[in-house]
Amino acid sequence: MNPTTPIHRAPDSPAARQALALAGVFQAASLVDELARTGQVDPRAWETLIEATVDTNPASFEAIYGGHPNNLRRGLDTLEALVGRKQANPVVLRYGFSLLMLMNKLRTNNDMMDTLGQKLTRIQGQAEHFGTTHENVVASLGEAYQETISTFKTRIVVQGDPSLLQSRMMPERVRACLMAGIRFGLLWHQQGGRRWKLVFQRKALRRALDSLS
């Protein structure tokens, strides 16, 4: 992430913080879809997700996503589709809601939460040595996802180009994105986000999205 990126004013409502955290979930979902279909991702969106996942002790809520909502623009655009203001990609929405379901399973599994926390602490040390988006860090994130979240009976089946999905580092990159989605899902829940609110409080989400545009 560009260190000169200006810090945007802090979100001033719980709904705005929930929207930003939820945007991280759906940004991860969008990047998983893009990776699976094209093998490429938007660098800014990718770096935001990986840095948020590796930084286990951010200085503030804003620091998690680099201080500016545009770092989560891909996810915010997906939320616009979720509230009916843009064309929705059903595959991305399915991945996003599956990530929220897996997040709920994880947060009630204390042993797995502890294991994941220990793994992320080690990965943070790797990132300090190699750099946050180095392939060794990405590989470790993917391995952490595989050894924890992937052991649930419910799994995310990624659709895409089979030859791309089997190419070097692609499984690790996809799993690292999924891990980022889980990280933002936990953040969303911590900020008061709940799935029922996505059904019954869409006006609040629309207003929050307007405040972040």
Buried (B, 14 or more C-beta within 10 A) or exposed (E): BEEEEEEBEEBEEEBBBBBBBBBBBBBBBBBBBBBBBEBEBBEBBBBBBBBBBBBEEEEEBBBBBBBBBBBBBBBBBBBBBBBEEEEBBEBBBBBBBBBBBBBBBBBEBEEBBEBBEEBBEEBBEBBEEBEBBBBBBBBBBBBBBBEBBBEBEEEBEBEBBEEBBEEEEBBBBBBBBBBBBBBBBBBBBEBEBBEEBBEEBEEBBBBBBEBBE
